[in-house]
Amino acid sequence: MAYVASLVMPIFAIIAMGRMAIWFRVLHPDGLAALNGFAYWIALPALLFGSIAAMQTSGWLEIAWIYLLACILMYAVALLAAKLILGGPLARTAVFALNATYGNVIFLGTPVVSAVFGPDGVSLILAIIAFHSGILLPIAAVLIEISTHRNGGVLVVIRNTAGGLVRNPIIVSIFLGFVWRATGLSLPGPIQQLVALLGHAAAPLALFCLGASLPPLARESPVMHEAVFATILKLAILPVVVGTLARMAGLSGLPWTVAVVTAAMPTGANAFLLARRASAFAEASASTVVIATVMSVLTLSGLLVWIR
């Protein structure tokens, strides 16, 4: 327990520092935007590219497909549950299902896995990031578009989403990392050193930006029950689904552990950003992100104690 606490608590302490920097106005919104830009466009891509280019771990494609299958299954179940329990249009249920399945695997998952499992764990989570972000977000975007009939139709939103993925520095850096790894070449010394220096800054910077960027939580929000429901699905049910499917597929050891821990990450802020961009139930999504992030302090710690 003490060992897990020594790994996890500093991670959430940095998140809390980011939140306090906003509360006490130490950090101006323009400064936060610059930090987010550096983390998203430079530091994290450097970490991901360098980790993939140098990784030795095998089985990354298998773990990515199993994780994605579990998320799609969970997304369908959450979509149906939201329709039966919450009602409302397809856009509402699509956002709810995304809140229940889309984890913060970049800004929180990567630092946690790196701290607990080291480079081999990071190598495994990278493929999950590519499939997870590249498929779940477009699915939700298309369903929202079908419901709202805006932005020129479904084909337009599919085209725009695909274009956004091509320009996404996280997806591009992962793709380039796998391309470089396929060549069998080592990174040149200066480039390897540059990528390593930038990568070392990625984890604490991403965690600080996560805390500073968390949306406000309205205590008397009418969607609080919806946010709690989505949080339970994300933090409690999804890890069980991922772990069960992974066992059925024959995964064990580190790949199984990384898959389950990744599934236990709280809802990612991109779910809220998609809901806000689509003007569809952003308040419920924002509340889910905050509640899930706070609750994950306990759930992640408990999971890591059980696993280790």
TITORRO-595981 format. One record per residue (C-alpha): residue number from 1; y, z, x. Coordinates in nm, 2 decimals, always signed. Layout:
! residues N
<atom><num>NUM</num><y>Y</y><z>Z</z><x>X</x></atom>
...
! end
This chain:
! residues 308
<atom><num>1</num><y>+0.00</y><z>+0.00</z><x>+0.00</x></atom>
<atom><num>2</num><y>+0.24</y><z>+0.09</z><x>+0.28</x></atom>
<atom><num>3</num><y>+0.17</y><z>-0.23</z><x>+0.46</x></atom>
<atom><num>4</num><y>+0.23</y><z>-0.45</z><x>+0.15</x></atom>
<atom><num>5</num><y>+0.55</y><z>-0.25</z><x>+0.08</x></atom>
<atom><num>6</num><y>+0.67</y><z>-0.32</z><x>+0.43</x></atom>
<atom><num>7</num><y>+0.63</y><z>-0.69</z><x>+0.37</x></atom>
<atom><num>8</num><y>+0.75</y><z>-0.72</z><x>+0.01</x></atom>
<atom><num>9</num><y>+1.04</y><z>-0.47</z><x>-0.01</x></atom>
<atom><num>10</num><y>+1.26</y><z>-0.64</z><x>+0.26</x></atom>
<atom><num>11</num><y>+1.22</y><z>-0.97</z><x>+0.07</x></atom>
<atom><num>12</num><y>+1.35</y><z>-0.82</z><x>-0.26</x></atom>
<atom><num>13</num><y>+1.61</y><z>-0.62</z><x>-0.06</x></atom>
<atom><num>14</num><y>+1.76</y><z>-0.95</z><x>+0.06</x></atom>
<atom><num>15</num><y>+1.76</y><z>-1.08</z><x>-0.31</x></atom>
<atom><num>16</num><y>+1.94</y><z>-0.76</z><x>-0.41</x></atom>
<atom><num>17</num><y>+2.20</y><z>-0.81</z><x>-0.13</x></atom>
<atom><num>18</num><y>+2.28</y><z>-1.15</z><x>-0.27</x></atom>
<atom><num>19</num><y>+2.32</y><z>-1.01</z><x>-0.62</x></atom>
<atom><num>20</num><y>+2.55</y><z>-0.73</z><x>-0.49</x></atom>
<atom><num>21</num><y>+2.76</y><z>-0.98</z><x>-0.29</x></atom>
<atom><num>22</num><y>+2.84</y><z>-1.14</z><x>-0.63</x></atom>
<atom><num>23</num><y>+2.89</y><z>-0.82</z><x>-0.81</x></atom>
<atom><num>24</num><y>+3.14</y><z>-0.68</z><x>-0.55</x></atom>
<atom><num>25</num><y>+3.30</y><z>-1.02</z><x>-0.50</x></atom>
<atom><num>26</num><y>+3.22</y><z>-1.03</z><x>-0.13</x></atom>
<atom><num>27</num><y>+3.11</y><z>-1.39</z><x>-0.17</x></atom>
<atom><num>28</num><y>+3.33</y><z>-1.64</z><x>-0.34</x></atom>
<atom><num>29</num><y>+3.16</y><z>-1.90</z><x>-0.57</x></atom>
<atom><num>30</num><y>+3.27</y><z>-2.18</z><x>-0.33</x></atom>
<atom><num>31</num><y>+3.10</y><z>-1.99</z><x>-0.05</x></atom>
<atom><num>32</num><y>+2.78</y><z>-1.95</z><x>-0.25</x></atom>
<atom><num>33</num><y>+2.78</y><z>-2.32</z><x>-0.32</x></atom>
<atom><num>34</num><y>+2.80</y><z>-2.39</z><x>+0.05</x></atom>
<atom><num>35</num><y>+2.52</y><z>-2.15</z><x>+0.13</x></atom>
<atom><num>36</num><y>+2.30</y><z>-2.30</z><x>-0.14</x></atom>
<atom><num>37</num><y>+2.38</y><z>-2.65</z><x>-0.01</x></atom>
<atom><num>38</num><y>+2.28</y><z>-2.55</z><x>+0.34</x></atom>
<atom><num>39</num><y>+1.96</y><z>-2.38</z><x>+0.23</x></atom>
<atom><num>40</num><y>+1.86</y><z>-2.66</z><x>-0.01</x></atom>
<atom><num>41</num><y>+1.96</y><z>-2.97</z><x>+0.20</x></atom>
<atom><num>42</num><y>+1.90</y><z>-2.85</z><x>+0.56</x></atom>
<atom><num>43</num><y>+1.72</y><z>-2.52</z><x>+0.62</x></atom>
<atom><num>44</num><y>+1.44</y><z>-2.54</z><x>+0.37</x></atom>
<atom><num>45</num><y>+1.37</y><z>-2.91</z><x>+0.43</x></atom>
<atom><num>46</num><y>+1.35</y><z>-2.83</z><x>+0.81</x></atom>
<atom><num>47</num><y>+1.10</y><z>-2.54</z><x>+0.74</x></atom>
<atom><num>48</num><y>+0.88</y><z>-2.76</z><x>+0.51</x></atom>
<atom><num>49</num><y>+0.89</y><z>-3.06</z><x>+0.74</x></atom>
<atom><num>50</num><y>+0.81</y><z>-2.87</z><x>+1.05</x></atom>
<atom><num>51</num><y>+0.54</y><z>-2.66</z><x>+0.89</x></atom>
<atom><num>52</num><y>+0.36</y><z>-2.97</z><x>+0.75</x></atom>
<atom><num>53</num><y>+0.39</y><z>-3.18</z><x>+1.07</x></atom>
<atom><num>54</num><y>+0.23</y><z>-2.90</z><x>+1.27</x></atom>
<atom><num>55</num><y>-0.02</y><z>-2.76</z><x>+1.02</x></atom>
<atom><num>56</num><y>-0.39</y><z>-2.75</z><x>+1.10</x></atom>
<atom><num>57</num><y>-0.51</y><z>-2.62</z><x>+0.76</x></atom>
<atom><num>58</num><y>-0.73</y><z>-2.85</z><x>+0.56</x></atom>
<atom><num>59</num><y>-0.80</y><z>-2.85</z><x>+0.18</x></atom>
<atom><num>60</num><y>-0.43</y><z>-2.88</z><x>+0.09</x></atom>
<atom><num>61</num><y>-0.49</y><z>-3.16</z><x>-0.16</x></atom>
<atom><num>62</num><y>-0.76</y><z>-2.97</z><x>-0.34</x></atom>
<atom><num>63</num><y>-0.55</y><z>-2.66</z><x>-0.39</x></atom>
<atom><num>64</num><y>-0.26</y><z>-2.86</z><x>-0.51</x></atom>
<atom><num>65</num><y>-0.45</y><z>-3.05</z><x>-0.78</x></atom>
<atom><num>66</num><y>-0.63</y><z>-2.73</z><x>-0.90</x></atom>
<atom><num>67</num><y>-0.30</y><z>-2.55</z><x>-0.92</x></atom>
<atom><num>68</num><y>-0.13</y><z>-2.84</z><x>-1.11</x></atom>
<atom><num>69</num><y>-0.42</y><z>-2.86</z><x>-1.35</x></atom>
<atom><num>70</num><y>-0.40</y><z>-2.49</z><x>-1.43</x></atom>
<atom><num>71</num><y>-0.02</y><z>-2.53</z><x>-1.48</x></atom>
<atom><num>72</num><y>-0.06</y><z>-2.83</z><x>-1.72</x></atom>
<atom><num>73</num><y>-0.32</y><z>-2.64</z><x>-1.91</x></atom>
<atom><num>74</num><y>-0.10</y><z>-2.34</z><x>-1.94</x></atom>
<atom><num>75</num><y>+0.20</y><z>-2.55</z><x>-2.03</x></atom>
<atom><num>76</num><y>+0.00</y><z>-2.70</z><x>-2.32</x></atom>
<atom><num>77</num><y>-0.11</y><z>-2.36</z><x>-2.44</x></atom>
<atom><num>78</num><y>+0.25</y><z>-2.22</z><x>-2.41</x></atom>
<atom><num>79</num><y>+0.38</y><z>-2.52</z><x>-2.60</x></atom>
<atom><num>80</num><y>+0.14</y><z>-2.46</z><x>-2.89</x></atom>
<atom><num>81</num><y>+0.20</y><z>-2.08</z><x>-2.89</x></atom>
<atom><num>82</num><y>+0.57</y><z>-2.13</z><x>-2.90</x></atom>
<atom><num>83</num><y>+0.55</y><z>-2.37</z><x>-3.19</x></atom>
<atom><num>84</num><y>+0.33</y><z>-2.14</z><x>-3.39</x></atom>
<atom><num>85</num><y>+0.51</y><z>-1.81</z><x>-3.31</x></atom>
<atom><num>86</num><y>+0.87</y><z>-1.91</z><x>-3.24</x></atom>
<atom><num>87</num><y>+0.90</y><z>-2.23</z><x>-3.43</x></atom>
<atom><num>88</num><y>+1.20</y><z>-2.46</z><x>-3.39</x></atom>
<atom><num>89</num><y>+1.23</y><z>-2.81</z><x>-3.24</x></atom>
<atom><num>90</num><y>+1.02</y><z>-2.96</z><x>-2.96</x></atom>
<atom><num>91</num><y>+1.31</y><z>-2.90</z><x>-2.71</x></atom>
<atom><num>92</num><y>+1.28</y><z>-2.53</z><x>-2.76</x></atom>
<atom><num>93</num><y>+0.91</y><z>-2.51</z><x>-2.71</x></atom>
<atom><num>94</num><y>+0.93</y><z>-2.75</z><x>-2.41</x></atom>
<atom><num>95</num><y>+1.18</y><z>-2.52</z><x>-2.24</x></atom>
<atom><num>96</num><y>+0.97</y><z>-2.21</z><x>-2.33</x></atom>
<atom><num>97</num><y>+0.66</y><z>-2.37</z><x>-2.19</x></atom>
<atom><num>98</num><y>+0.84</y><z>-2.45</z><x>-1.87</x></atom>
<atom><num>99</num><y>+0.97</y><z>-2.09</z><x>-1.84</x></atom>
<atom><num>100</num><y>+0.61</y><z>-1.98</z><x>-1.87</x></atom>
<atom><num>101</num><y>+0.47</y><z>-2.21</z><x>-1.60</x></atom>
<atom><num>102</num><y>+0.74</y><z>-2.32</z><x>-1.35</x></atom>
<atom><num>103</num><y>+0.75</y><z>-2.07</z><x>-1.07</x></atom>
<atom><num>104</num><y>+1.01</y><z>-2.00</z><x>-0.80</x></atom>
<atom><num>105</num><y>+0.77</y><z>-2.14</z><x>-0.53</x></atom>
<atom><num>106</num><y>+1.05</y><z>-2.27</z><x>-0.30</x></atom>
<atom><num>107</num><y>+1.31</y><z>-1.99</z><x>-0.27</x></atom>
<atom><num>108</num><y>+1.07</y><z>-1.70</z><x>-0.32</x></atom>
<atom><num>109</num><y>+0.72</y><z>-1.82</z><x>-0.29</x></atom>
<atom><num>110</num><y>+0.76</y><z>-1.97</z><x>+0.06</x></atom>
<atom><num>111</num><y>+0.91</y><z>-1.66</z><x>+0.21</x></atom>
<atom><num>112</num><y>+0.65</y><z>-1.43</z><x>+0.05</x></atom>
<atom><num>113</num><y>+0.36</y><z>-1.64</z><x>+0.15</x></atom>
<atom><num>114</num><y>+0.50</y><z>-1.68</z><x>+0.50</x></atom>
<atom><num>115</num><y>+0.55</y><z>-1.31</z><x>+0.54</x></atom>
<atom><num>116</num><y>+0.21</y><z>-1.21</z><x>+0.41</x></atom>
<atom><num>117</num><y>-0.02</y><z>-1.50</z><x>+0.52</x></atom>
<atom><num>118</num><y>+0.17</y><z>-1.67</z><x>+0.80</x></atom>
<atom><num>119</num><y>+0.18</y><z>-2.04</z><x>+0.89</x></atom>
<atom><num>120</num><y>-0.17</y><z>-2.12</z><x>+0.74</x></atom>
<atom><num>121</num><y>-0.05</y><z>-1.98</z><x>+0.41</x></atom>
<atom><num>122</num><y>+0.27</y><z>-2.18</z><x>+0.42</x></atom>
<atom><num>123</num><y>+0.08</y><z>-2.50</z><x>+0.49</x></atom>
<atom><num>124</num><y>-0.12</y><z>-2.44</z><x>+0.17</x></atom>
<atom><num>125</num><y>+0.18</y><z>-2.37</z><x>-0.05</x></atom>
<atom><num>126</num><y>+0.37</y><z>-2.68</z><x>+0.06</x></atom>
<atom><num>127</num><y>+0.14</y><z>-2.92</z><x>-0.13</x></atom>
<atom><num>128</num><y>+0.17</y><z>-2.70</z><x>-0.43</x></atom>
<atom><num>129</num><y>+0.54</y><z>-2.73</z><x>-0.42</x></atom>
<atom><num>130</num><y>+0.53</y><z>-3.11</z><x>-0.41</x></atom>
<atom><num>131</num><y>+0.30</y><z>-3.14</z><x>-0.71</x></atom>
<atom><num>132</num><y>+0.44</y><z>-2.85</z><x>-0.90</x></atom>
<atom><num>133</num><y>+0.80</y><z>-2.96</z><x>-0.89</x></atom>
<atom><num>134</num><y>+0.73</y><z>-3.33</z><x>-0.90</x></atom>
<atom><num>135</num><y>+0.53</y><z>-3.32</z><x>-1.23</x></atom>
<atom><num>136</num><y>+0.62</y><z>-3.01</z><x>-1.44</x></atom>
<atom><num>137</num><y>+0.99</y><z>-3.07</z><x>-1.44</x></atom>
<atom><num>138</num><y>+0.96</y><z>-3.44</z><x>-1.55</x></atom>
<atom><num>139</num><y>+0.71</y><z>-3.34</z><x>-1.83</x></atom>
<atom><num>140</num><y>+0.96</y><z>-3.09</z><x>-1.97</x></atom>
<atom><num>141</num><y>+1.25</y><z>-3.33</z><x>-1.93</x></atom>
<atom><num>142</num><y>+1.07</y><z>-3.61</z><x>-2.12</x></atom>
<atom><num>143</num><y>+0.97</y><z>-3.37</z><x>-2.41</x></atom>
<atom><num>144</num><y>+1.33</y><z>-3.25</z><x>-2.44</x></atom>
<atom><num>145</num><y>+1.45</y><z>-3.61</z><x>-2.45</x></atom>
<atom><num>146</num><y>+1.20</y><z>-3.69</z><x>-2.72</x></atom>
<atom><num>147</num><y>+1.33</y><z>-3.40</z><x>-2.92</x></atom>
<atom><num>148</num><y>+1.71</y><z>-3.46</z><x>-2.87</x></atom>
<atom><num>149</num><y>+1.71</y><z>-3.84</z><x>-2.86</x></atom>
<atom><num>150</num><y>+1.99</y><z>-3.84</z><x>-2.60</x></atom>
<atom><num>151</num><y>+2.07</y><z>-4.00</z><x>-2.27</x></atom>
<atom><num>152</num><y>+1.95</y><z>-4.35</z><x>-2.37</x></atom>
<atom><num>153</num><y>+1.59</y><z>-4.28</z><x>-2.46</x></atom>
<atom><num>154</num><y>+1.27</y><z>-4.16</z><x>-2.29</x></atom>
<atom><num>155</num><y>+1.24</y><z>-4.45</z><x>-2.05</x></atom>
<atom><num>156</num><y>+1.59</y><z>-4.38</z><x>-1.92</x></atom>
<atom><num>157</num><y>+1.52</y><z>-4.01</z><x>-1.86</x></atom>
<atom><num>158</num><y>+1.19</y><z>-4.10</z><x>-1.69</x></atom>
<atom><num>159</num><y>+1.38</y><z>-4.34</z><x>-1.46</x></atom>
<atom><num>160</num><y>+1.65</y><z>-4.09</z><x>-1.39</x></atom>
<atom><num>161</num><y>+1.40</y><z>-3.81</z><x>-1.32</x></atom>
<atom><num>162</num><y>+1.20</y><z>-4.03</z><x>-1.08</x></atom>
<atom><num>163</num><y>+1.53</y><z>-4.12</z><x>-0.91</x></atom>
<atom><num>164</num><y>+1.61</y><z>-3.76</z><x>-0.88</x></atom>
<atom><num>165</num><y>+1.28</y><z>-3.68</z><x>-0.72</x></atom>
<atom><num>166</num><y>+1.32</y><z>-3.96</z><x>-0.46</x></atom>
<atom><num>167</num><y>+1.66</y><z>-3.80</z><x>-0.37</x></atom>
<atom><num>168</num><y>+1.53</y><z>-3.44</z><x>-0.37</x></atom>
<atom><num>169</num><y>+1.54</y><z>-3.31</z><x>-0.01</x></atom>
<atom><num>170</num><y>+1.25</y><z>-3.07</z><x>-0.07</x></atom>
<atom><num>171</num><y>+1.02</y><z>-3.35</z><x>-0.20</x></atom>
<atom><num>172</num><y>+1.14</y><z>-3.59</z><x>+0.07</x></atom>
<atom><num>173</num><y>+1.09</y><z>-3.34</z><x>+0.35</x></atom>
<atom><num>174</num><y>+0.73</y><z>-3.26</z><x>+0.24</x></atom>
<atom><num>175</num><y>+0.65</y><z>-3.64</z><x>+0.21</x></atom>
<atom><num>176</num><y>+0.79</y><z>-3.71</z><x>+0.56</x></atom>
<atom><num>177</num><y>+0.60</y><z>-3.41</z><x>+0.70</x></atom>
<atom><num>178</num><y>+0.27</y><z>-3.55</z><x>+0.57</x></atom>
<atom><num>179</num><y>+0.36</y><z>-3.90</z><x>+0.70</x></atom>
<atom><num>180</num><y>+0.43</y><z>-3.76</z><x>+1.04</x></atom>
<atom><num>181</num><y>+0.11</y><z>-3.55</z><x>+1.03</x></atom>
<atom><num>182</num><y>-0.09</y><z>-3.86</z><x>+0.95</x></atom>
<atom><num>183</num><y>+0.02</y><z>-4.02</z><x>+1.28</x></atom>
<atom><num>184</num><y>-0.15</y><z>-3.74</z><x>+1.48</x></atom>
<atom><num>185</num><y>+0.16</y><z>-3.71</z><x>+1.70</x></atom>
<atom><num>186</num><y>+0.33</y><z>-3.39</z><x>+1.81</x></atom>
<atom><num>187</num><y>+0.69</y><z>-3.35</z><x>+1.74</x></atom>
<atom><num>188</num><y>+0.91</y><z>-3.41</z><x>+2.05</x></atom>
<atom><num>189</num><y>+1.02</y><z>-3.09</z><x>+2.21</x></atom>
<atom><num>190</num><y>+1.39</y><z>-3.10</z><x>+2.12</x></atom>
<atom><num>191</num><y>+1.32</y><z>-3.19</z><x>+1.76</x></atom>
<atom><num>192</num><y>+1.05</y><z>-2.92</z><x>+1.73</x></atom>
<atom><num>193</num><y>+1.30</y><z>-2.66</z><x>+1.86</x></atom>
<atom><num>194</num><y>+1.57</y><z>-2.78</z><x>+1.62</x></atom>
<atom><num>195</num><y>+1.34</y><z>-2.77</z><x>+1.32</x></atom>
<atom><num>196</num><y>+1.22</y><z>-2.43</z><x>+1.43</x></atom>
<atom><num>197</num><y>+1.57</y><z>-2.29</z><x>+1.46</x></atom>
<atom><num>198</num><y>+1.67</y><z>-2.42</z><x>+1.12</x></atom>
<atom><num>199</num><y>+1.34</y><z>-2.31</z><x>+0.96</x></atom>
<atom><num>200</num><y>+1.39</y><z>-1.95</z><x>+1.08</x></atom>
<atom><num>201</num><y>+1.71</y><z>-1.94</z><x>+0.88</x></atom>
<atom><num>202</num><y>+1.55</y><z>-2.08</z><x>+0.57</x></atom>
<atom><num>203</num><y>+1.36</y><z>-1.77</z><x>+0.43</x></atom>
<atom><num>204</num><y>+1.64</y><z>-1.51</z><x>+0.44</x></atom>
<atom><num>205</num><y>+1.90</y><z>-1.76</z><x>+0.34</x></atom>
<atom><num>206</num><y>+1.70</y><z>-1.88</z><x>+0.04</x></atom>
<atom><num>207</num><y>+1.63</y><z>-1.52</z><x>-0.07</x></atom>
<atom><num>208</num><y>+2.00</y><z>-1.43</z><x>-0.05</x></atom>
<atom><num>209</num><y>+2.10</y><z>-1.74</z><x>-0.24</x></atom>
<atom><num>210</num><y>+1.84</y><z>-1.66</z><x>-0.51</x></atom>
<atom><num>211</num><y>+1.98</y><z>-1.32</z><x>-0.57</x></atom>
<atom><num>212</num><y>+2.34</y><z>-1.45</z><x>-0.57</x></atom>
<atom><num>213</num><y>+2.26</y><z>-1.74</z><x>-0.81</x></atom>
<atom><num>214</num><y>+2.07</y><z>-1.54</z><x>-1.07</x></atom>
<atom><num>215</num><y>+2.23</y><z>-1.60</z><x>-1.41</x></atom>
<atom><num>216</num><y>+2.38</y><z>-1.31</z><x>-1.60</x></atom>
<atom><num>217</num><y>+2.16</y><z>-1.12</z><x>-1.85</x></atom>
<atom><num>218</num><y>+2.29</y><z>-1.04</z><x>-2.19</x></atom>
<atom><num>219</num><y>+2.14</y><z>-0.70</z><x>-2.30</x></atom>
<atom><num>220</num><y>+2.18</y><z>-0.77</z><x>-2.67</x></atom>
<atom><num>221</num><y>+2.06</y><z>-1.12</z><x>-2.65</x></atom>
<atom><num>222</num><y>+1.87</y><z>-1.24</z><x>-2.96</x></atom>
<atom><num>223</num><y>+1.63</y><z>-1.43</z><x>-2.74</x></atom>
<atom><num>224</num><y>+1.52</y><z>-1.13</z><x>-2.55</x></atom>
<atom><num>225</num><y>+1.18</y><z>-1.12</z><x>-2.72</x></atom>
<atom><num>226</num><y>+1.13</y><z>-1.49</z><x>-2.63</x></atom>
<atom><num>227</num><y>+1.21</y><z>-1.42</z><x>-2.26</x></atom>
<atom><num>228</num><y>+0.97</y><z>-1.13</z><x>-2.25</x></atom>
<atom><num>229</num><y>+0.70</y><z>-1.34</z><x>-2.40</x></atom>
<atom><num>230</num><y>+0.75</y><z>-1.61</z><x>-2.14</x></atom>
<atom><num>231</num><y>+0.76</y><z>-1.36</z><x>-1.86</x></atom>
<atom><num>232</num><y>+0.42</y><z>-1.21</z><x>-1.96</x></atom>
<atom><num>233</num><y>+0.27</y><z>-1.56</z><x>-1.97</x></atom>
<atom><num>234</num><y>+0.42</y><z>-1.64</z><x>-1.63</x></atom>
<atom><num>235</num><y>+0.35</y><z>-1.32</z><x>-1.44</x></atom>
<atom><num>236</num><y>+0.02</y><z>-1.20</z><x>-1.60</x></atom>
<atom><num>237</num><y>-0.16</y><z>-1.49</z><x>-1.76</x></atom>
<atom><num>238</num><y>-0.09</y><z>-1.79</z><x>-1.53</x></atom>
<atom><num>239</num><y>-0.23</y><z>-1.61</z><x>-1.22</x></atom>
<atom><num>240</num><y>-0.55</y><z>-1.54</z><x>-1.41</x></atom>
<atom><num>241</num><y>-0.58</y><z>-1.90</z><x>-1.52</x></atom>
<atom><num>242</num><y>-0.51</y><z>-2.04</z><x>-1.17</x></atom>
<atom><num>243</num><y>-0.76</y><z>-1.79</z><x>-1.02</x></atom>
<atom><num>244</num><y>-1.03</y><z>-1.87</z><x>-1.27</x></atom>
<atom><num>245</num><y>-1.00</y><z>-2.25</z><x>-1.23</x></atom>
<atom><num>246</num><y>-0.99</y><z>-2.21</z><x>-0.85</x></atom>
<atom><num>247</num><y>-1.31</y><z>-2.01</z><x>-0.85</x></atom>
<atom><num>248</num><y>-1.48</y><z>-2.26</z><x>-1.08</x></atom>
<atom><num>249</num><y>-1.37</y><z>-2.54</z><x>-0.84</x></atom>
<atom><num>250</num><y>-1.53</y><z>-2.35</z><x>-0.55</x></atom>
<atom><num>251</num><y>-1.21</y><z>-2.22</z><x>-0.38</x></atom>
<atom><num>252</num><y>-1.23</y><z>-1.89</z><x>-0.19</x></atom>
<atom><num>253</num><y>-1.07</y><z>-1.71</z><x>+0.09</x></atom>
<atom><num>254</num><y>-0.71</y><z>-1.80</z><x>+0.19</x></atom>
<atom><num>255</num><y>-0.67</y><z>-2.11</z><x>-0.04</x></atom>
<atom><num>256</num><y>-0.77</y><z>-1.91</z><x>-0.35</x></atom>
<atom><num>257</num><y>-0.55</y><z>-1.62</z><x>-0.25</x></atom>
<atom><num>258</num><y>-0.24</y><z>-1.84</z><x>-0.19</x></atom>
<atom><num>259</num><y>-0.30</y><z>-2.02</z><x>-0.52</x></atom>
<atom><num>260</num><y>-0.31</y><z>-1.69</z><x>-0.71</x></atom>
<atom><num>261</num><y>-0.01</y><z>-1.54</z><x>-0.53</x></atom>
<atom><num>262</num><y>+0.19</y><z>-1.86</z><x>-0.59</x></atom>
<atom><num>263</num><y>+0.11</y><z>-1.85</z><x>-0.96</x></atom>
<atom><num>264</num><y>+0.24</y><z>-1.49</z><x>-0.97</x></atom>
<atom><num>265</num><y>+0.59</y><z>-1.60</z><x>-0.87</x></atom>
<atom><num>266</num><y>+0.87</y><z>-1.55</z><x>-1.13</x></atom>
<atom><num>267</num><y>+1.02</y><z>-1.83</z><x>-1.33</x></atom>
<atom><num>268</num><y>+1.22</y><z>-2.06</z><x>-1.11</x></atom>
<atom><num>269</num><y>+1.59</y><z>-2.12</z><x>-1.16</x></atom>
<atom><num>270</num><y>+1.53</y><z>-2.50</z><x>-1.20</x></atom>
<atom><num>271</num><y>+1.39</y><z>-2.42</z><x>-1.54</x></atom>
<atom><num>272</num><y>+1.72</y><z>-2.27</z><x>-1.64</x></atom>
<atom><num>273</num><y>+1.91</y><z>-2.56</z><x>-1.48</x></atom>
<atom><num>274</num><y>+1.71</y><z>-2.81</z><x>-1.68</x></atom>
<atom><num>275</num><y>+1.76</y><z>-2.62</z><x>-2.00</x></atom>
<atom><num>276</num><y>+2.14</y><z>-2.60</z><x>-1.94</x></atom>
<atom><num>277</num><y>+2.17</y><z>-2.96</z><x>-1.84</x></atom>
<atom><num>278</num><y>+2.00</y><z>-3.06</z><x>-2.16</x></atom>
<atom><num>279</num><y>+2.20</y><z>-2.80</z><x>-2.36</x></atom>
<atom><num>280</num><y>+1.87</y><z>-2.68</z><x>-2.50</x></atom>
<atom><num>281</num><y>+1.81</y><z>-2.30</z><x>-2.52</x></atom>
<atom><num>282</num><y>+1.96</y><z>-2.22</z><x>-2.18</x></atom>
<atom><num>283</num><y>+2.01</y><z>-1.85</z><x>-2.28</x></atom>
<atom><num>284</num><y>+1.64</y><z>-1.79</z><x>-2.33</x></atom>
<atom><num>285</num><y>+1.56</y><z>-1.96</z><x>-2.00</x></atom>
<atom><num>286</num><y>+1.83</y><z>-1.77</z><x>-1.81</x></atom>
<atom><num>287</num><y>+1.70</y><z>-1.44</z><x>-1.95</x></atom>
<atom><num>288</num><y>+1.34</y><z>-1.53</z><x>-1.85</x></atom>
<atom><num>289</num><y>+1.45</y><z>-1.61</z><x>-1.49</x></atom>
<atom><num>290</num><y>+1.62</y><z>-1.27</z><x>-1.45</x></atom>
<atom><num>291</num><y>+1.35</y><z>-1.06</z><x>-1.63</x></atom>
<atom><num>292</num><y>+1.07</y><z>-1.23</z><x>-1.45</x></atom>
<atom><num>293</num><y>+1.24</y><z>-1.19</z><x>-1.11</x></atom>
<atom><num>294</num><y>+1.30</y><z>-0.82</z><x>-1.16</x></atom>
<atom><num>295</num><y>+0.95</y><z>-0.76</z><x>-1.30</x></atom>
<atom><num>296</num><y>+0.79</y><z>-0.95</z><x>-1.01</x></atom>
<atom><num>297</num><y>+0.89</y><z>-0.67</z><x>-0.77</x></atom>
<atom><num>298</num><y>+0.61</y><z>-0.46</z><x>-0.94</x></atom>
<atom><num>299</num><y>+0.37</y><z>-0.74</z><x>-1.03</x></atom>
<atom><num>300</num><y>+0.37</y><z>-0.91</z><x>-0.69</x></atom>
<atom><num>301</num><y>+0.34</y><z>-0.58</z><x>-0.51</x></atom>
<atom><num>302</num><y>+0.05</y><z>-0.48</z><x>-0.72</x></atom>
<atom><num>303</num><y>-0.12</y><z>-0.82</z><x>-0.68</x></atom>
<atom><num>304</num><y>-0.09</y><z>-0.81</z><x>-0.31</x></atom>
<atom><num>305</num><y>-0.22</y><z>-0.46</z><x>-0.28</x></atom>
<atom><num>306</num><y>-0.53</y><z>-0.56</z><x>-0.49</x></atom>
<atom><num>307</num><y>-0.59</y><z>-0.88</z><x>-0.29</x></atom>
<atom><num>308</num><y>-0.55</y><z>-0.72</z><x>+0.05</x></atom>
! end
